[in-house]
């Protein structure tokens, strides 16, 4: 791992000044990654590495959500350098999630979509999570439920409803991602959604929505009239 090279303190000082004066949009994607890496690799020119990582992972979102081991393998860099990227990603997600907490989710819908997109849009495998809400539609718990395709819907419905009852939730929002980038629902997605809504009706647990996240956007099955 070659983490040493010429000092670029003057260039980094200019990046820092632009960031302080211009805010989050003042730096280009590669400049932001370059500066993050420089915090952990102070004596290396990190611009070529930043550009390589962005290229190899398909852009800023793909890089920031990538697995730490994959970044180390592709970038041939040390754990502290990767930790700088993952810390920035964790901080961004926490900031977005704070906009969702302690407020009725249905009244902060865009904040929820922003958080879900940042967290799931660039995942390489399909993940399913469930947001459990109380009677005021405030988030009780945001829990990952399973990984992989939704091909055993009866099992998943039982798991979701059992967990909702455990948490005394009165409503849920189901979310999963499509690694292909296309958020269009499959027939399997539609079938699971309708089965969940029906199961929830018997238990007085409302399915507010099933949201599918993709790199190109999102799909709301409620907005599509499928619930």
N, C-alpha and C positions, 0 to 999 in steps of 0.2 A: 504494500500500500504506500504509494508515493505521496505523503502528505506535506512534503517540504519543497519550497521553491522560492523565487524572488519575492521580496517585500513589495506589496502594492498599497502601502498605507495611504499615499496621497489620493489614489483613485478611490479607495474605500471611504476616505473622509468626504470626498465629493458625493459619493452615493448616499452616505449618511446625511449630509447636509440637504440633499434633494428630498430625502425621505422626511426629514424634520420639517422642511418648509412647504413641501407639496402634498404631504399626506400619502395615503395608501396607493393612490394611482400615479405617484410621481416616478416610480421605478417600473421598468418593463419586467416581464416574467423572468427572463434570464438574469436580470440584475438583482431581483429580489432573492432568487435562489443562490446567486453568486455571493451575495452579502451574508446570507444565512450560513453558507458553507464556510465563509471566511471567519466567522466567529469561532469555529472549531479548528480551522486550518489557517492560522494567521500568516504563515510564511509561504503560502502557495497562491499562484494565480488561479483563482477558482472560476474564472469566466468560461474557459473551454469545458471544464467539467460540468458547469451548470447547463451549458448548451447541449452537451452530450446527454445528460440525464433527461432534460426536457424532450429531446428528440427520441430517445429510446423508450420513454414512458408515455409518449403521445401527448405531451403538453403538461401544463402546470397541475391541473386536477389529477391526472393520472400519476404524476410523480408524488404529489403530496399524500395521496391515499395508498400508495404502493406499500407492500410489505417491506419492513426494514431489511430483512435478509436479501430480498431481491435488489434493493437499492445498493447494498454493499457489494453484491455479486456483480451487478452491471457496472457500477461506478468504480469499483475497486478502491473504496475509501473506508476509513475507519469508523468504528461505532460512534465516537463523539460527533463526527460530521453528519452521520445519518440522524443522530439524536437531535441535532439542531433543526433538521427538516421536520421530524416527527413531533417535536415540541411545538413548532409553529402551527402544524396541522391540528394538534390537540387543543391549542389555545383558540384557534379559529372556531373549532367545533363547540368548545365550551361557551364562547361568546354567542354563537348562534343559538345554542340550546337555552341559554339564559333568557332569550327573547320568547321562548315557548313556555318556560316554567312559570308557575304561579299566575297564569292568565288563562282565561277560557280559550282552549285550542281553536275552537271554531271562529273566535274573534281575532285570532292572530294567524290566519291560514297561510299567508305568504311567508311569515317568519318560519312556520313549520316546514313549508316546502323548501325554503332556502337551506335549512338545517339538514333535511333529508337528502337533498341533492348533493350538498358538500360532503356528506358522510357516505353515500351509497352509489353515486352515479358512475364512479369509475372502478367499482369492485370487479375483480376478475371472475368471481363465482357468485351464484345466486344466493342471496341471504333474505330471510324473512324476519321481520320484527313486528311487534304489536305494541301500540300505545294504549295503555289502560287509563280510562278517564273516570272521574267521579260524577256525582249528580249535577255538578256545576260545570262539567266539561273541562275541568282542570286536570292536567296530567298527574296521575298517580305514579306510574312506572312506565319506562320505555325499555322493553326487553327484547333481546334477540331470541328467536324461538327455534330456528333450524336453518341449515344450509342445504342447498340443492334444490331440485325442481319440486313443485307442489304436486306430486303424483300419488300421494297417499292421503287424500283430503280428509277422510274419515278420522284418521289418527290425529291429524293436525287440528281438526275442529274440536275434538275432545280435549286436547292439550290446552288450546286457547280458552275454551269455556271453563275448564277446571281452574286455570290460572286467574281468570276474571273473577270467578266466585271466591277464590282465596283472597284476592285483593279487595273484595267488595266493590268492584268496578261496575258501573251502570252502562258504560259505553266503551267501544273499542274502535281503533283505526288500525287496519292491517296494512303493512308496507312491505314491498319487496322490490328488488332491482332486477333489471334485465342486462346482463353483461354485454349483450349484442349492441346496446345503446338505444335500441328501438323500444319505447315504453308501451307499444300497442299490446293490449291484453290477448292472451291465447284463450282457446276454448277451455282449457284447464283452469286458467285464472278466473274466468267467468263462472265456471261451475263451482269452484271453491267459494267464491264470493257469495253466490246465491245460497249455497248450503250453510255458510256461516251466518248469513242474515236470518235464515229460517231457524237454525239452532238457537240463535240469540233471542228470537221472538219468544220461544218457549221458556227461556230463562229470564226474560225481561232485561236483556243486555242488548243495547242498540249497536249495530254495525254502522258507524257514521260513514265510513268510506274504506275502499281498498285502493291504495295508491301504488302505482308502478313507477319506479324511477329509472330513467335511462340517461345516458350522456347527452342525448338530443332533447331531453325534456321530461315531462311526466304525463301520466294518464290517471284520471280520477274515474273510477268505475261508476261512482254516483253521478258525476257530471255527465257521463255518457249514457245515463239512464239504465244502467245494468244492475242497480240495487233497487 
